[in-house]
Amino acid sequence: MIRSVLLSVVRGFVMGAADIVPGVSGGTIALIFGIYERLIASIRAGSSALGHLLKADIPGFKRWMGRVDWLFIIPLGAGILLAVVALAHILERLLDEQAVVMAALFMGLVAGSIVIAWAMLKARETRHVWMAIAVGLAVFGSLGLRGGTSEDTVAQISNPELWAFFLAGALAICAMILPGISGSFILVLLGMYGPLLSAVTDRDLLVLAVFMVGAVVGLALFSQILHRALTLHHDIVIAALVGLMAGSLRVLWPWPSGVDSTAMGTPDSDVLLAFSIAVAAFVVVIVVARFAQRLEAADHPTSTTA
């Protein structure tokens, strides 16, 4: 059990590190580690428990709380929180100083995740291919609507109100649990990425609490939809997630402005280094995913269902 808890903390730490980065999703990391559907099931159980509590249905609340995989969720959440607190400033600096290298690294990670997600299909049919292509093209095109330089892309709201942090939390958390959609990138588009990072580094507990409440509300609502979709239309949803990740590669194109830009230009620096890092990251994802899925199967033979 101790090994399982420690593994969940490590997984959470990597997910948290990914969620800080505009363009990379913690949901993608969950896919790599083979815990995605288990994560969604536990989140859905927790949100159902909250719904029953709000209706004063104590028996229903206790029943759903018992379906949450606490030995998995608590250490995972602790790892995510630890990563956000420990790495926010470091990653912010690396994204600024090593934009091309970091973008290539994340591009390789996401590309590898696409392979992992596609392998999750129970039956590969033509309609799944078309779903992935359609969603990929839609995401690729919509991300291009936010073009321009990195300075344009990371425009920030000055002194946002508390309600803005609540709304940002509700929207960003939905993206964070979807592979291919970065919660941090949603914050960038909303102009809230900088203010939230400042709140983390300044330990502004009020702002962080409001953001977390928004995240809980958004997660409670969205997890129900996602869990039901995975249950009833598993392969269609997975194919759509593959398309999301493929389309999101536009955000991670290393040139000209690294991970902060959706404008795709011609490679003009560190081409060989970027290519090598992307390929290495791709290979690492495949190897780590297979190893992690074996560990997950050994520690938790069946997923949480409800």
Secondary structure as UniProt FT lines:
FT   HELIX           2..20
FT   TURN            22..23
FT   HELIX           26..32
FT   TURN            33..34
FT   HELIX           36..54
FT   TURN            55..56
FT   HELIX           58..65
FT   TURN            66..67
FT   HELIX           70..97
FT   HELIX           99..119
FT   HELIX           126..144
FT   HELIX           150..153
FT   HELIX           162..176
FT   TURN            179..180
FT   HELIX           183..190
FT   HELIX           193..201
FT   TURN            202..203
FT   HELIX           205..232
FT   HELIX           234..248
FT   HELIX           249..252
FT   TURN            255..257
FT   HELIX           258..260
FT   HELIX           271..299
//
